[in-house]
Amino acid sequence: MFSIYNLIFWIGFPFLVPQALYVRRTAPRIAPAGGPSAGLVGDGKPTRLLAIGDSIIAGVGASELSKALVGQTATALATSQECCVSWQALGVSGYDSTKVLEQLVPELPGTSFDYIIVSVGVNDITGLTSIRKWRRNLSLLLGKLQAHSPNGVIAVAGMPPMHGFPLLPQPLRAAFGMRGRLFDEVARKVVVKQQNSLHVPLDFEPDPGKFAPDGYHPSEESYAEFGRHLADRLLKKRCQVYF
């Protein structure tokens, strides 16, 4: 079934190219979140959080990074654990898995992290990265992050529901939605083979209120909701691994 859906996508995509080019040309552009790319939140035991990846990590759709996914996750961790979370974001809008590996991984600081958030894949979908390359890149990325922070817990954000992105017209929306589900299934299978890692699905109802004004990125409210969910899953995974 997996290979059938992949074949259907590639057979149909040439007919969608004009629509895809139109969306690329006319889509509204939102700048990444403002504010510093690192911060502190909470009091107590020091805890380090890294977020690495694409526009979700860059906070597109939020006014500042403290209100984007990394900041919201840090706040939720600090509240739950009564600790001081030192967070850092390494994210660039438009980066696919290859660019994250080549451009962002070399920028990792020397100190290891307790928790790591990874958001990557949507630009691989829209950039037509092959599933084989996606699987390879994600495996390499998780391996490098584990080597850097061997005691850290890594959460890989699932693919968002592209079948409901308001920006994308039909039938392009349906095609990318199908492609997104294929990529998400690959991510699940890659993550389950990695130590101290978990896949966190993004399976929410994609109503327009969940999105930023561009109809493509999350709203600040969505970042807050997913940040709390990520923090909860990260803490549960750490308990499973270390206790």
C-alpha positions as CSV (number, residue, x, y, z in Angstrom):
1,M,0.0,0.0,0.0
2,F,2.9,2.4,0.9
3,S,4.5,1.9,-2.6
4,I,1.1,2.3,-4.3
5,Y,0.5,5.7,-2.7
6,N,4.0,6.8,-3.6
7,L,3.4,5.8,-7.2
8,I,0.1,7.6,-7.3
9,F,1.7,10.8,-6.2
10,W,4.4,10.7,-8.8
11,I,2.0,9.8,-11.6
12,G,-0.3,12.7,-10.7
13,F,2.2,15.4,-9.7
14,P,3.1,16.6,-13.3
15,F,-0.5,17.7,-13.6
16,L,-0.2,19.8,-10.4
17,V,3.0,21.6,-11.3
18,P,1.3,24.8,-12.6
19,Q,-0.7,25.0,-9.4
20,A,2.4,24.4,-7.3
21,L,4.3,27.1,-9.1
22,Y,1.4,29.5,-8.7
23,V,1.3,28.9,-4.9
24,R,5.0,29.3,-4.6
25,R,4.8,32.7,-6.5
26,T,1.8,34.1,-4.7
27,A,2.1,32.7,-1.1
28,P,2.4,35.4,1.6
29,R,5.8,35.5,3.3
30,I,6.0,35.8,7.1
31,A,9.3,36.6,8.7
32,P,10.8,34.2,11.4
33,A,10.0,35.0,15.0
34,G,11.9,37.9,16.5
35,G,13.8,38.0,19.8
36,P,17.0,36.2,20.8
37,S,17.6,32.6,19.7
38,A,18.4,31.5,23.2
39,G,16.9,32.1,26.6
40,L,16.2,31.0,30.2
41,V,12.9,30.3,31.8
42,G,12.0,29.1,35.3
43,D,14.0,28.5,38.5
44,G,15.7,25.4,40.0
45,K,17.8,22.6,38.6
46,P,19.5,23.6,35.3
47,T,18.0,21.8,32.2
48,R,19.1,22.3,28.6
49,L,16.7,22.2,25.6
50,L,17.7,22.4,21.9
51,A,15.3,22.9,19.0
52,I,16.7,22.2,15.5
53,G,15.2,22.3,12.1
54,D,13.0,24.3,9.8
55,S,10.5,27.2,10.0
56,I,8.7,25.7,13.0
57,I,12.0,26.0,14.9
58,A,12.5,29.5,13.5
59,G,9.1,30.4,14.9
60,V,7.4,31.6,11.7
61,G,3.9,32.5,12.8
62,A,4.9,33.8,16.2
63,S,6.0,37.3,17.2
64,E,9.1,36.0,19.1
65,L,10.8,32.7,19.8
66,S,9.7,32.7,23.4
67,K,6.1,32.4,22.1
68,A,7.1,29.8,19.4
69,L,7.5,26.1,19.8
70,V,10.9,26.2,21.5
71,G,9.9,28.8,24.1
72,Q,6.5,27.2,24.8
73,T,8.1,23.8,25.3
74,A,10.8,25.3,27.6
75,T,8.1,27.0,29.6
76,A,6.1,23.8,30.0
77,L,9.2,21.8,31.0
78,A,10.1,24.5,33.6
79,T,6.6,24.5,35.0
80,S,6.2,20.7,35.2
81,Q,9.7,20.1,36.6
82,E,10.2,23.2,38.6
83,C,13.5,23.7,36.9
84,C,15.4,26.4,35.0
85,V,15.4,25.6,31.3
86,S,18.1,27.0,29.1
87,W,16.8,26.8,25.6
88,Q,18.4,27.4,22.2
89,A,16.9,27.4,18.7
90,L,18.8,26.4,15.5
91,G,16.2,26.8,12.8
92,V,16.0,28.3,9.4
93,S,12.8,28.7,7.3
94,G,12.9,26.7,4.1
95,Y,15.5,24.2,5.3
96,D,15.0,20.6,4.3
97,S,16.7,17.6,5.9
98,T,19.8,18.0,3.8
99,K,20.4,21.6,4.7
100,V,19.7,20.9,8.4
101,L,22.4,18.2,8.3
102,E,24.9,20.3,6.3
103,Q,24.3,23.8,7.7
104,L,22.9,23.4,11.3
105,V,24.4,20.3,12.7
106,P,27.9,21.8,12.4
107,E,26.7,24.7,14.5
108,L,25.8,22.6,17.5
109,P,27.5,23.9,20.7
110,G,30.0,21.9,22.6
111,T,27.7,21.3,25.6
112,S,25.2,18.5,25.5
113,F,21.4,18.9,25.9
114,D,18.9,17.1,28.1
115,Y,16.1,17.5,25.6
116,I,16.1,18.0,21.8
117,I,13.2,18.9,19.5
118,V,13.5,18.1,15.8
119,S,11.2,19.6,13.2
120,V,12.0,18.8,9.6
121,G,10.3,17.2,6.6
122,V,7.8,19.6,5.2
123,N,10.3,21.2,2.9
124,D,11.5,17.7,1.8
125,I,7.8,17.0,0.8
126,T,7.3,20.2,-1.2
127,G,10.9,20.0,-2.5
128,L,10.2,16.5,-3.8
129,T,12.9,14.7,-1.8
130,S,12.7,11.0,-2.4
131,I,11.5,8.8,0.4
132,R,14.8,6.9,0.3
133,K,16.7,10.1,0.9
134,W,14.3,11.3,3.5
135,R,14.8,8.0,5.5
136,R,18.6,8.3,5.1
137,N,18.8,11.9,6.2
138,L,16.6,11.5,9.2
139,S,18.5,8.5,10.4
140,L,21.8,10.5,10.0
141,L,20.4,13.5,11.8
142,L,19.2,11.5,14.8
143,G,22.5,9.6,14.9
144,K,24.5,12.9,15.0
145,L,22.2,14.4,17.7
146,Q,22.5,11.2,19.8
147,A,26.3,11.3,19.4
148,H,26.3,15.0,20.5
149,S,24.0,14.5,23.5
150,P,24.1,10.7,24.4
151,N,21.9,11.2,27.5
152,G,19.4,13.5,25.8
153,V,15.9,12.6,24.9
154,I,15.0,13.5,21.3
155,A,11.4,14.3,20.1
156,V,10.8,14.3,16.4
157,A,7.7,16.3,15.5
158,G,5.4,14.5,13.1
159,M,4.4,15.9,9.8
160,P,1.6,18.5,10.0
161,P,-1.8,17.8,8.4
162,M,-0.9,19.2,5.0
163,H,-4.3,18.0,3.6
164,G,-5.8,20.8,5.7
165,F,-3.4,23.7,5.0
166,P,-5.6,26.7,4.1
167,L,-2.9,28.1,1.8
168,L,-2.9,25.0,-0.5
169,P,-5.6,24.7,-3.1
170,Q,-7.1,21.4,-4.1
171,P,-6.0,19.0,-5.6
172,L,-2.5,20.1,-4.6
173,R,-3.5,20.0,-0.9
174,A,-4.7,16.4,-1.1
175,A,-1.5,15.4,-3.0
176,F,0.8,16.9,-0.4
177,G,-1.4,15.6,2.4
178,M,-1.0,12.1,1.0
179,R,2.8,12.6,0.7
180,G,2.9,14.0,4.2
181,R,1.4,10.8,5.6
182,L,3.9,8.7,3.7
183,F,6.8,10.8,5.1
184,D,5.4,10.6,8.6
185,E,5.2,6.8,8.5
186,V,8.8,6.7,7.4
187,A,9.7,9.0,10.3
188,R,7.9,6.7,12.8
189,K,9.9,3.7,11.6
190,V,13.2,5.5,11.7
191,V,12.6,6.9,15.2
192,V,11.6,3.6,16.7
193,K,15.1,2.2,15.9
194,Q,16.9,5.1,17.6
195,Q,17.8,5.2,21.3
196,N,16.2,7.8,23.6
197,S,14.0,9.0,20.7
198,L,10.2,9.4,20.2
199,H,7.9,10.5,17.4
200,V,5.3,13.0,18.4
201,P,2.3,13.1,16.0
202,L,0.8,16.4,14.8
203,D,-2.7,14.9,14.4
204,F,-4.9,18.0,15.1
205,E,-8.0,19.1,13.3
206,P,-6.6,21.6,10.7
207,D,-9.2,24.4,11.1
208,P,-8.2,27.9,9.9
209,G,-7.9,29.2,13.5
210,K,-5.0,26.9,14.1
211,F,-2.8,28.7,11.5
212,A,-0.9,31.9,11.2
213,P,-2.3,34.5,8.6
214,D,-0.3,32.8,5.8
215,G,-2.5,29.7,6.1
216,Y,0.6,27.5,6.3
217,H,2.4,28.0,9.7
218,P,1.0,27.5,13.2
219,S,-0.5,30.3,15.2
220,E,0.9,31.3,18.6
221,E,-1.9,29.4,20.2
222,S,-1.0,26.3,18.2
223,Y,2.6,26.6,19.2
224,A,1.6,26.9,22.9
225,E,-0.6,23.8,22.6
226,F,2.0,21.7,20.9
227,G,4.7,22.9,23.2
228,R,2.8,21.6,26.2
229,H,2.2,18.3,24.5
230,L,5.9,18.0,23.5
231,A,7.0,18.7,27.0
232,D,4.7,16.1,28.4
233,R,5.9,13.4,25.9
234,L,9.6,14.3,26.5
235,L,9.2,13.9,30.3
236,K,7.4,10.6,30.0
237,K,10.1,9.3,27.6
238,R,12.8,10.3,30.1
239,C,11.0,8.4,32.9
240,Q,10.8,5.3,30.6
241,V,14.5,5.5,29.8
242,Y,16.1,6.4,33.1
243,F,13.7,5.1,35.8
